[in-house]
Amino acid sequence: MNLDDVLELAAERAPTPLERARARRASRQIQQAYAHAVTAGRDLVVDVDPHDPLNADADADEAARIARAAQLAKLGTITWISATGEISWSDEMSLILGCAPGTIRPSADLLFELVHPEDAQAVRRAIHLAWREQTVKETTYRVVRPDGATRYVHCYIEVLIDRFDRPHGIIGTGQDVTDLELARQERDRLARRCETARTELISRDPATGLLTRPRFADEVDRTQRGGSGALLVVAAEPLNLPTSGHDHATQDRLAAAIAGVVKNVARRTAVCGLVGPGEFGVLLQNTTMRSATTIAESIIDSLRGHSFVVGQDRERVRLDAWGGLVRYQDGDDSSGFDLLVDAESAWRQAKREQVPLTVLRQPARPEDRQETCRSRIRAAVAGNSFMLYAQPILDLSLNQITRQEILLRVLDGTGQPVPPSAFLDVAERVDEIWPIDRWVIDHTMELIAHGPRTSHYQVNVSGRSLGDPHLLEHVHEVMKRHAIDPSQVTFEITETALIGNLTQAIDFACGIRDIGCRLALDDFGSGYGTFTHLKYFPIDLVKIDGDFISKIEESRPDQVIVQSFVDMCRGLGIRTAAEFVQSEATLRLLRDYGVDFAQGYAVGKPTPVGNPHRALLDSAGIETAGLGAALRTAIG
């Protein structure tokens, strides 16, 4: 019999569905063998052992043959025998499911406990169709491992046929395709992004109950239009820190106690605010300078003479305090922000001169004020008066820590790191933010260079710096110098200040994307951010402002707004992240809404990473800082 005879014999009848399924399976096995041979560098002419399937042992068990082929391809198998109802799976499948081989007893109930609840029905339907139609079915589903991690598995479901051509079981051949699935999702997202890229205020600090800095500055602006008065800023520093002094809760309790003393000594009509870490503002309206000076001295004396009890061990803390007092009058050109800067400069002068209080009879001249601010910022940059922290970010779909945001902290007069919001506010207003952003970029890239190349890092850049024509060139040069993989980095545009030059900012954004980095818009929904930025900037990620997240469980407006943000961004091909996530209940709600990432104390607190030679080398500590909380929220 020659080849023509074989072809003529094969053409006499159409193949059955089962024969077609077997042919497809044989084709896949040949393709896999070919791919492995090419990868191994084998000579496909002389190194491949010819194999005649007609000479195979006719009694060989089909399930065993499939299992051996899967094992060679590093795939996992699950086998079900209809006569006994027995289920078994290979060691490779145990590893895919997140279980150590031999540690669990396979069963149908256990299998469907591991399958993601949203995918279980589709898996059952594929199994039933394969059995009823006796054809091969394919399905991709998620499994939630015992450790809480979510993985994607692609599975071929085939019917087992005995020697009498009767179905007697089912075998599923599975492969962990998480990386492939995430890459597919990323391609889809980028495709959507390419299609769309062109086309109640927080007024009081929760710990002290005082007005926040922006709200306090607004109040100063308002009272200036109604007459004269004085603005006092008092800075308090502990003379002795308790053993728990670096704990956030202890610091909040101390700040609340100081605020209580300030409010008690100030007049009833005085407006008080927390204007910076350890800085308390007192707005004295319609008062004389003599009266304002008396009140200021009383507040400083009370803080210096008071003994504060803080911490679980009820340790006593004594304070040193200095004050800056500035007089304002109706008709002054100085804004509330200007007066705050003058009062802050005055208390620093008092500290330098070792006197309790410095009094300014009138606001400083604009050029003097600006030069004072710039000198202070330049001194901080030159003296490396900063620290970097890293905060973990949870991927809500995988339920794993996959990113970390690099955060800046400013060192205060005692050398302790404090939040930089007030410092950056001044820097942006006097156009001195670029040296700070450059410091952050330089030190962050050095940290990344010494860290694991599997992590992803998010780095903040002020909207004011985007107008600097040298920013993109500097980023590119630093990344090349440290051999940084651009795909590891997302730059977050912080909208605490209005973007200066929109055209140059868009050029930077497009240039960053061309390099290979990603771009995020921080604090979306507040500040100066607009929906126009989503239209013209090639944004990959939007971070929803924490004001919408912190109380979302009890706030219907926040729920509606966040859901609309997520739906809008998904339609634009933009991922979403939620800040200030404080509870597991919030995590569950955000996951239901389809938010991609979560960040906050429920995930993990910021961790200092000041030493580039050790900080991110020990990234396991950073990346798992919030893993305990994350695992407790595992789906399933």
C-alpha positions, 0 to 999 in steps of 0.5 A: 500500500502506497501513499495514494492508497492511504489517502484514498482509504482515508477519503472514504468516510468523514472523521468522527468528532472523537477522531478529530479531537484525537488528531488535534491532540496529536497536532498539539503534542507535535507542536510542543515537541517541536518547540522544546527541540528548537528551544534545546537547540537540537538538530531536528534532522538527526536528533529527533527519534522517529516514532510510529504511532501504529506500533504503539502498544494497543493496550497502553492506557490513554490516561497514562499516555496523556499524563506522561506527555503533560509531565514532559511539557510541565503541565498538570493533569486531573483525571476522573474515572466514571465507574468509580467516581475517583479523582486524582491529579498529578504533582504538577497540578498540585503545584499549580493549585498551590498545594504541596504534592502529597499533602492533600487528598484530591476530591471534586469538592476540594477542586471546586473550593479552589476554583474562583467562585465566579468561574466555577459554573463555566468550568462545570459547563465545559466538563458537561459539554465535553462528556456529552459531545465527546469533544475536546473543550478549552477553558481558562479559569482562576484558582484561589490558592490556600495562601490567598493568591489568585492564579489563572489556569488554562485547561484542555478537557478531554474524554477518555476512551477505552479499547472498545471506543466507549467513554470511561472518564475525563482528563483535564490538562492544565497550565498556569497561564497567569503571566500570559493572561496578565499580558493579554489584559495589559495588551487589551488595556493598552489597545483601549488606551490608544483608542481613547488617549487623544480624543465635602472638603476635608477641613479638619485634621482628624487627630487634633480637630484643628483646621487643615493648612489649606482650610486655615489659609482660606480663613486667613484670606477671609478675615483679612478682608474684614479688618486688621489682626495678627497671625501666630504660628507656634512650633513645638518640639519634644525635649524627650521622646518616649520609647513609642515616640515614633508610633503614629498613634503616639504622635497623634495623641501628643499633637491632640494634647498640644492642640488642646493647650493652644485652644485653651489659652487662645481667645474664644474667637481665635481660629486655630489650625494645624499648619504643619507637623508640630506647627499650630496656627492661631488667627487673632482677629480684630486685635491690637499687637500688644494683646496678640503678643500677650496671647502668643507669649502665654501659649508658648509659656504654657507649652513649655511648662506643661508635662504631656502624658503619652504612650501606653506606658504613660510616659511624660514628655516636655516641650520646647516651643517658639512662636512667630507673630505677624501683623496684618491690616485691611488692604494688605496685598499679602495672601493667607499663604504669604502670612503663613510663610512669614509667621513660619519664618519668624518662629524659625528666626526665634529658634535660631536666636534662642528667644521664645517669640519673634514679632513682625509688625508688618508682612515681609516684602514679596521678594524677601519672602520668596528669597527666604523660602528658596534659601530654606529649600536649597539648604534642605536639598544640599543637606540631604534633609530628606528620607525615602519611604516605600508603601506597598500597593495591593493588586486586587485581582491577584490579591498580592503585593505587586508594587510599592510607592516611593514616598518623600519625608522631610527631616524636622529640627530634631532629625525626625521624618515628617510628612512633606505636604507643607514643605512641598506647598511652599516649594511649588509656590516659589518655583523651587520644586524641581531640585526636590523632584530631582533629588527624589528621582536620583535617590529613587533610581539608586534604590531601584538599581539595588532592588529586585528587578521583579518589583514595580515602583511608583515615583512622584513628580510635581505638576510644576516640574513637568514644565521643565525642559530638562526633566525628561532628559535627566530621567532618561540619563539617570535610568541609563546610568543605573541600568533601570528597566523602564517598565519597572517605573511609573511616574505619578504626576502630583496635582498639588500645584497647577501644571505650569506649561501644559504643552511641555508637560504633555511632551514629558508625558509622551516622552516618558511613555516612549522610554518605556515607563508608565504614567499615573495621575495622583489625587484624582478628583481633587486639587487642580486635576481635570478630566482634560488631563485624561483626554490629552495625557497618556495616563495609565493609572489614576489614583483616586483621592483618599477623600473619596475612599476613607469613609466610602463604606458609610458615604453613598456619594463617595460610592457613586463617585468612585464607581463612576471613576472606575467605569470611566477609566475602564472605558478609557483603558486606564487602571485605577488605584484607591488611596487611604484604604483603612479597613478590610471592608473597604478592600472588599467594596473596592474589589466589587467596584472593579478597582485595580489597586489599593493602598493604605494602612489596611494593606501596609504602612510606609517603611523607611528605605534610606540606605540604597545598599540595603533598603530595597535588597530586603524588599521582601519585608516591604512587599509583604508588609501588608500581606497579612491583611491582604491574605485575610481578604482573599476571595473565595 
